[in-house]
Amino acid sequence: MTEYTSQLDAKISRLRTLLSPIVPASVLSNTHIVQSTSQHYRMRAEFRVWHDGDDLYHIMFDQGTKQKYRVDQLPAANKLINQAMVDVIQGLKTSPLLRQKLFQIDYLSCLNDQVLVSLLYHRPLDDEWETQIRALKEQLNQKYQIDFIGRAKKQKRIIERDYVIETLPVHDNNYTFKHIENSFTQPNALVNCKMIEWAADIGKQLNGDLLELYCGAGNFSIPLSKYFNRVLATEISKTSVNAAQYNIEQNKADNCTILRMSSEEFVEAQRGIRSFRRMEGVELSDYDLQTVLVDPPRAGLDEETCEMISEYDNIIYISCNPDTLADNLVHLTKTHNVVQTALFDQFPFTHHIEAGVFLQRKA
C-alpha cells in the first residue's frame, strides 16, 4: 500500500467513525471519495525567509519540534510555484535593497500558469524598491506571468495586480474566477473542481432557487447557477464579495445575486428581526428557496443558522472540519435524512478532511 493510499484510508476511516452514530451505514459505505494527486496539488504556499550571509532561502517549521528547515522546493506546491521559488530567491539575492529586512514570501498560483508573489518586510518600501522589483518582474515575465506585492507596516505596493485569474473546468464548462491575495480560495484546484461537480450533480436533481451561505468569491454559487432558477448567496468578506461580482459578470451568471452579510445577519433578515440596507432591492418572498448550500469555517454552523437551514427541503453541507460537521448533523438529522456523503482529499498528508453531506427533509 502506498503512503498516499494509506493516509487516505485513515481519513476515510476517521470520517466514517465520526459520522456512524448519525448517518446510516448504507450511506456511509457508499461515501463518494475524491483523491488528490500526491504532488503539485497546492495552488498557494507561504514561507518565512532566512538570511545567512550572502545566502537567502525559504524556511518552514516542523510542526512537532518547531525547528526551522530549509525549503528549496516544495513537492506539495504546483510546478509553477516551485519554479518561481527558485527564480524569485535568485533575483532577491542579487539585490541588497530587495532582500533588506524581508521576512516572508507568499505564493498564489492557479491552473492558468499565473503566479502572484507577496514580499513582506520589516521596513518601509520606497520608489527605488518598486523600480527594482519591476525590473525583476520584467525579467521573469519572459518565462511566465508573474506579479508582485510588497507589504510593510501600513503599506501595500501592488506591482500591476493583486490577484490571479483562474479557470476551473467543471463538467463540460470552464469557469473564470478572480483569486485575490489574502482572501480565501480553495487550495487544491483539481480536487475543488471535483467537489463542485459533486454539488452540481446534486443540484441537477433539484428544483426552485438556491441559497448559499459563506459563498466566498462564488466558488459554488456560479457553477450551480446553471442548475437553479436563481441563486441568492451571502458572504461577509468585502474583498470576496467584490471578486464574486467580477466572477458573476465574467461567467454571465445573471441569475446569481451576492449579498455582503454574515450568516447570522441573514438569519435575522429572514426572520424579520432586522432590516439591512444591503438588501435593498432583494425581496426574499420573491425567491423559491428550496435548497441551501453551506460551506462554513472550521467552527461550523452556529445554533441559529443550523435551525434556519433546517427549514429548507434540501441541504448541501461542505465541511472542512468533520468534528463540527458531526455536531451540526446531530441537529439537522432531527428534520432531515442524510442521503449522500463525500470525502474530498484537499490536503494530502495532513490530518485535515474536507467532507460533503447531502440531506433531504424527512417525509
C-alpha positions as CSV (number, residue, x, y, z in Angstrom):
1,M,0.0,0.0,0.0
2,T,1.4,3.4,-1.0
3,E,1.9,6.1,1.6
4,Y,-0.8,8.2,-0.1
5,T,-3.3,5.4,-0.2
6,S,-2.6,4.6,3.5
7,Q,-3.2,8.2,4.6
8,L,-6.4,8.5,2.6
9,D,-7.7,5.2,4.0
10,A,-7.1,6.6,7.5
11,K,-9.1,9.7,6.7
12,I,-12.0,7.6,5.3
13,S,-12.0,5.5,8.4
14,R,-12.0,8.6,10.7
15,L,-14.8,10.3,8.8
16,R,-17.0,7.1,8.9
17,T,-16.2,6.7,12.6
18,L,-17.3,10.2,13.4
19,L,-20.5,10.0,11.4
20,S,-21.5,6.5,12.1
21,P,-23.7,7.4,15.1
22,I,-25.6,9.8,13.0
23,V,-25.5,8.6,9.4
24,P,-26.9,5.2,8.2
25,A,-24.3,2.6,7.4
26,S,-25.7,2.1,4.0
27,V,-25.0,5.7,3.2
28,L,-21.5,5.8,4.7
29,S,-20.5,2.6,2.9
30,N,-21.2,4.4,-0.4
31,T,-19.2,7.6,0.5
32,H,-18.0,9.3,-2.6
33,I,-14.2,9.6,-2.4
34,V,-12.2,12.1,-4.4
35,Q,-8.5,11.5,-4.4
36,S,-5.8,14.1,-4.9
37,T,-2.6,13.9,-6.8
38,S,0.2,13.1,-4.4
39,Q,2.4,16.0,-5.6
40,H,2.0,19.5,-7.1
41,Y,-1.6,20.0,-5.8
42,R,-1.4,23.2,-3.8
43,M,-2.1,26.5,-5.5
44,R,-0.6,28.6,-2.7
45,A,2.3,28.4,-0.3
46,E,3.8,30.6,2.5
47,F,7.4,30.6,3.7
48,R,9.5,32.5,6.1
49,V,12.8,33.8,4.8
50,W,16.2,33.1,6.3
51,H,19.2,35.4,5.8
52,D,22.6,33.6,6.1
53,G,25.4,35.9,5.0
54,D,25.2,36.1,1.2
55,D,22.7,33.3,1.1
56,L,18.9,33.7,1.3
57,Y,16.4,30.9,1.3
58,H,12.8,29.8,2.2
59,I,12.2,28.1,5.5
60,M,9.4,26.3,7.2
61,F,8.9,25.0,10.7
62,D,8.5,21.4,11.8
63,Q,5.1,21.1,13.5
64,G,6.4,18.7,16.1
65,T,9.8,20.1,17.0
66,K,9.2,23.7,15.9
67,Q,12.6,23.7,14.4
68,K,13.2,25.5,11.1
69,Y,14.3,23.7,8.0
70,R,15.4,24.9,4.6
71,V,13.0,24.6,1.6
72,D,14.3,24.9,-1.9
73,Q,11.5,23.0,-3.5
74,L,8.0,22.1,-2.1
75,P,6.6,18.9,-3.8
76,A,3.1,19.8,-2.5
77,A,3.1,23.1,-4.4
78,N,2.3,23.3,-8.1
79,K,5.1,23.3,-10.6
80,L,4.9,27.0,-11.3
81,I,5.3,27.9,-7.6
82,N,8.4,25.6,-7.4
83,Q,9.9,27.3,-10.5
84,A,9.1,30.8,-9.0
85,M,10.7,29.8,-5.7
86,V,14.0,29.3,-7.5
87,D,13.8,32.4,-9.7
88,V,12.5,34.8,-7.0
89,I,15.1,33.9,-4.4
90,Q,17.8,34.2,-7.1
91,G,16.6,37.6,-8.1
92,L,16.4,38.8,-4.4
93,K,19.8,37.5,-3.6
94,T,21.5,39.8,-6.1
95,S,19.8,43.0,-4.7
96,P,20.7,44.2,-1.2
97,L,17.7,46.5,-1.4
98,L,15.1,43.9,-2.3
99,R,16.3,41.5,0.4
100,Q,16.8,44.0,3.2
101,K,14.6,43.1,6.2
102,L,12.5,40.7,4.0
103,F,11.0,38.1,6.4
104,Q,8.2,36.3,4.4
105,I,7.3,35.3,0.9
106,D,3.8,34.1,-0.1
107,Y,2.9,32.5,-3.5
108,L,-0.5,32.3,-5.1
109,S,-0.9,30.4,-8.3
110,C,-3.6,28.8,-10.5
111,L,-4.2,26.3,-13.3
112,N,-3.7,29.2,-15.8
113,D,0.1,29.4,-15.1
114,Q,-0.1,32.7,-13.3
115,V,1.7,33.4,-10.1
116,L,1.4,36.2,-7.6
117,V,4.3,36.7,-5.1
118,S,3.8,38.7,-1.9
119,L,7.0,40.0,-0.2
120,L,6.7,41.0,3.4
121,Y,9.1,43.4,5.0
122,H,10.0,44.9,8.4
123,R,10.8,48.3,6.8
124,P,9.1,50.9,4.7
125,L,9.1,50.4,0.9
126,D,10.1,53.3,-1.3
127,D,10.2,54.1,-5.0
128,E,13.6,52.5,-5.5
129,W,12.3,49.3,-4.1
130,E,9.5,49.5,-6.7
131,T,11.9,50.2,-9.5
132,Q,14.0,47.1,-8.7
133,I,11.0,44.8,-8.2
134,R,9.6,45.9,-11.5
135,A,12.9,45.1,-13.2
136,L,12.7,41.5,-11.6
137,K,9.1,41.2,-12.8
138,E,10.1,42.2,-16.3
139,Q,12.9,39.6,-16.3
140,L,10.7,36.8,-15.1
141,N,7.8,37.7,-17.3
142,Q,9.9,36.4,-20.2
143,K,9.4,32.9,-18.7
144,Y,5.8,33.1,-17.2
145,Q,3.2,35.5,-15.9
146,I,4.3,36.9,-12.5
147,D,3.1,39.8,-10.4
148,F,4.4,41.2,-7.1
149,I,3.0,42.8,-4.0
150,G,5.2,44.5,-1.4
151,R,3.9,44.6,2.1
152,A,5.2,46.5,5.1
153,K,3.5,48.2,8.1
154,K,0.6,50.3,6.8
155,Q,1.9,49.7,3.2
156,K,0.7,47.6,0.3
157,R,2.5,48.3,-3.0
158,I,0.9,46.4,-5.9
159,I,3.1,45.8,-9.0
160,E,0.4,45.5,-11.7
161,R,-2.2,43.4,-9.8
162,D,-3.0,41.7,-6.6
163,Y,-4.8,38.7,-8.0
164,V,-4.6,35.8,-10.4
165,I,-7.3,34.8,-12.9
166,E,-8.2,31.1,-12.5
167,T,-10.1,28.9,-15.0
168,L,-11.8,25.9,-13.4
169,P,-13.1,23.0,-15.6
170,V,-16.4,21.8,-14.2
171,H,-18.1,19.1,-16.2
172,D,-18.2,20.4,-19.7
173,N,-17.8,24.1,-18.8
174,N,-14.9,26.4,-17.9
175,Y,-15.5,29.0,-15.2
176,T,-13.4,32.1,-14.6
177,F,-12.5,33.2,-11.1
178,K,-10.6,36.1,-9.7
179,H,-8.5,34.9,-6.8
180,I,-7.2,37.9,-4.7
181,E,-4.2,37.9,-2.4
182,N,-5.0,37.2,1.2
183,S,-8.6,36.2,0.5
184,F,-9.9,32.6,0.9
185,T,-9.5,30.3,-2.1
186,Q,-9.7,26.5,-2.2
187,P,-6.0,25.4,-2.1
188,N,-6.3,22.2,-4.2
189,A,-7.7,23.3,-7.6
190,L,-8.3,19.9,-9.2
191,V,-10.0,18.4,-6.1
192,N,-12.0,21.6,-5.8
193,C,-13.3,21.0,-9.4
194,K,-14.5,17.6,-8.4
195,M,-16.1,19.0,-5.2
196,I,-18.1,21.5,-7.3
197,E,-19.1,18.7,-9.7
198,W,-20.4,16.6,-6.8
199,A,-22.5,19.5,-5.6
200,A,-23.6,20.3,-9.2
201,D,-24.7,16.6,-9.7
202,I,-27.0,17.0,-6.7
203,G,-28.2,20.4,-8.0
204,K,-29.3,18.9,-11.3
205,Q,-31.9,16.8,-9.5
206,L,-33.5,19.7,-7.6
207,N,-36.0,22.5,-8.3
208,G,-36.5,26.1,-7.4
209,D,-33.9,28.5,-6.1
210,L,-30.6,28.1,-4.2
211,L,-29.5,29.9,-1.1
212,E,-25.7,29.7,-0.3
213,L,-24.2,30.9,2.9
214,Y,-20.4,31.6,3.2
215,C,-20.1,31.8,-0.6
216,G,-16.7,33.4,-0.8
217,A,-16.0,34.5,-4.4
218,G,-18.7,32.3,-5.8
219,N,-16.8,29.0,-6.0
220,F,-20.1,27.0,-5.8
221,S,-22.7,29.7,-6.5
222,I,-21.6,30.4,-10.0
223,P,-21.3,26.9,-11.4
224,L,-24.5,25.8,-9.6
225,S,-26.4,28.8,-11.0
226,K,-26.7,26.7,-14.2
227,Y,-29.0,24.2,-12.4
228,F,-31.3,26.5,-10.4
229,N,-33.7,29.2,-11.4
230,R,-31.9,31.8,-9.2
231,V,-29.1,31.8,-6.7
232,L,-29.0,34.1,-3.6
233,A,-25.7,34.0,-1.8
234,T,-24.1,35.7,1.2
235,E,-20.5,36.4,2.2
236,I,-19.1,38.7,4.9
237,S,-15.7,39.5,3.3
238,K,-15.9,42.7,1.3
239,T,-12.9,41.5,-0.8
240,S,-14.6,38.2,-1.6
241,V,-17.9,39.9,-2.5
242,N,-16.1,42.2,-4.9
243,A,-14.4,39.2,-6.5
244,A,-17.7,37.4,-6.7
245,Q,-19.3,40.3,-8.5
246,Y,-16.5,40.2,-11.1
247,N,-16.9,36.5,-11.4
248,I,-20.6,36.7,-11.9
249,E,-20.1,39.2,-14.8
250,Q,-17.3,37.1,-16.4
251,N,-19.3,33.9,-16.3
252,K,-22.6,35.6,-17.3
253,A,-24.3,34.1,-14.2
254,D,-27.0,36.7,-14.4
255,N,-29.4,34.8,-12.1
256,C,-26.9,35.0,-9.2
257,T,-27.1,37.7,-6.5
258,I,-24.4,38.1,-3.8
259,L,-25.2,39.9,-0.5
260,R,-22.4,41.2,1.8
261,M,-23.8,39.7,5.0
262,S,-22.8,37.2,7.6
263,S,-24.9,34.0,8.1
264,E,-26.1,35.4,11.4
265,E,-27.3,38.6,9.8
266,F,-29.1,36.7,7.1
267,V,-30.9,34.7,9.7
268,E,-32.1,38.0,11.3
269,A,-33.2,39.4,8.0
270,Q,-35.1,36.2,7.1
271,R,-36.9,36.1,10.4
272,G,-37.7,39.8,10.2
273,I,-35.7,40.7,13.3
274,R,-33.6,43.3,11.5
275,S,-33.7,45.1,8.1
276,F,-30.5,45.8,6.2
277,R,-29.8,48.5,3.6
278,R,-27.5,45.9,1.9
279,M,-30.7,44.0,1.0
280,E,-32.3,46.9,-0.9
281,G,-34.0,45.6,-4.0
282,V,-34.0,42.0,-2.7
283,E,-37.3,40.6,-1.7
284,L,-36.9,37.2,0.0
285,S,-40.5,36.4,-0.6
286,D,-39.9,36.5,-4.4
287,Y,-37.5,33.6,-4.1
288,D,-38.5,29.9,-4.2
289,L,-35.6,28.8,-1.9
290,Q,-35.9,25.1,-1.6
291,T,-32.2,24.3,-1.3
292,V,-29.4,25.7,0.8
293,L,-25.7,25.2,0.4
294,V,-23.3,26.0,3.3
295,D,-19.5,25.9,3.4
296,P,-18.8,27.3,6.9
297,P,-15.4,27.9,8.5
298,R,-13.9,25.3,10.8
299,A,-16.2,26.3,13.7
300,G,-19.2,25.0,11.8
301,L,-22.7,26.5,12.0
302,D,-23.9,28.4,15.0
303,E,-27.2,27.2,16.5
304,E,-29.4,29.8,15.0
305,T,-28.1,29.2,11.5
306,C,-28.4,25.5,12.0
307,E,-32.0,26.0,13.0
308,M,-32.7,28.3,10.0
309,I,-31.3,25.9,7.3
310,S,-33.3,23.0,8.8
311,E,-36.3,24.8,7.3
312,Y,-35.2,24.1,3.8
313,D,-36.1,20.9,1.9
314,N,-32.6,20.2,0.7
315,I,-29.2,20.9,2.4
316,I,-25.8,20.6,0.8
317,Y,-23.2,20.9,3.5
318,I,-19.5,21.3,2.6
319,S,-17.2,21.0,5.7
320,C,-13.5,21.5,6.4
321,N,-13.9,20.1,9.9
322,P,-15.6,16.7,10.4
323,D,-15.9,17.2,14.1
324,T,-18.2,20.3,13.8
325,L,-19.9,18.7,10.9
326,A,-20.9,15.8,13.1
327,D,-22.1,18.2,15.8
328,N,-24.3,20.1,13.3
329,L,-25.6,16.8,11.8
330,V,-27.0,15.8,15.3
331,H,-29.3,18.9,15.0
332,L,-30.0,18.6,11.2
333,T,-30.9,14.9,11.3
334,K,-33.9,15.7,13.5
335,T,-35.6,17.0,10.4
336,H,-33.6,15.6,7.5
337,N,-32.2,12.3,6.3
338,V,-28.6,12.1,5.1
339,V,-28.8,10.9,1.5
340,Q,-25.2,11.2,0.4
341,T,-21.7,11.6,1.9
342,A,-18.4,12.5,0.3
343,L,-14.7,13.0,1.2
344,F,-12.5,15.3,-0.8
345,D,-8.8,14.9,-0.1
346,Q,-7.9,18.6,-0.4
347,F,-5.0,18.3,2.0
348,P,-3.0,15.1,1.4
349,F,-0.5,14.0,4.1
350,T,-2.2,16.2,6.7
351,H,-5.0,15.3,9.2
352,H,-7.4,17.8,7.5
353,I,-10.5,16.4,6.0
354,E,-12.9,18.1,3.6
355,A,-16.3,16.4,3.5
356,G,-19.7,16.8,1.8
357,V,-23.1,15.8,3.0
358,F,-26.5,16.0,1.2
359,L,-29.6,16.0,3.3
360,Q,-33.3,15.9,2.4
361,R,-36.3,16.7,4.6
362,K,-38.0,13.7,6.1
363,A,-41.3,12.7,4.7
